[in-house]
Amino acid sequence: MSRRACRPQPRAAKGQADCLLMLLKLAEKTDVINLKDKQGRTPLMLATWDSNTDCVNMLLERGSNPDTGERRNHTALHYAAVVGGEQCVSALLVHGAFILCRDFHGRSPLHLAASCGHARILLLLLEAAALSDPLDSLLDYSGYTPAHWAAYHVTKRKLINLPDPVHLLPSLQCSPVFSSVVLVCST
């Protein structure tokens, strides 16, 4: 089977889980699972972009690297934060995706979830960030936190509608991450 014929990216992107499974079983090389397209995207990134949870889980269980970045250093977790794929975010976190990974602007998935108004995903990511490094300032390369991005976009639409975060995240109280979310949630 030629390398071109065994490209999992289109199968993952279209949610063709059966076809993707067959390709992965037939693949002789283990690097097929992390093959990149011209933009540097892996099958995991494409499956995440389309919120194809079955394909995301299949790829992760077979060893796809959740921390691989494309040309702009966006990972599958960045993609899930943008599209609002809550189940994909959960799967990526369970499989060890690094929560504080940064893109080429220094933005973490927290910045993107806040910017896009995905409150439930923001909560998942905040809980994971507290376990990872609660003292990370979460500043991007322009000096903005996720709260800045949320506040910027809140003028365009209602963004955050979380219950009282003080009771939800006791382990985050006093951290920079918590402070930025309380600021956004209380506005």
Secondary structure, DSSP 8 states (H G I E B T S, - for coil): --TTTT--HHHHHTT-HHHHHHHHHH-SSGGGGG---TTS--HHHHHHHTT-HHHHHHHHHTT--TT---TT---HHHHHHHHT-HHHHHHHHHTT--TT---TTS--HHHHHHHHT-HHHHHHHHHHHHHH-TT-----TTS--HHHHHHHHHTTS-----S-HHHH-GGGTTSHHHHHHHHHHT-
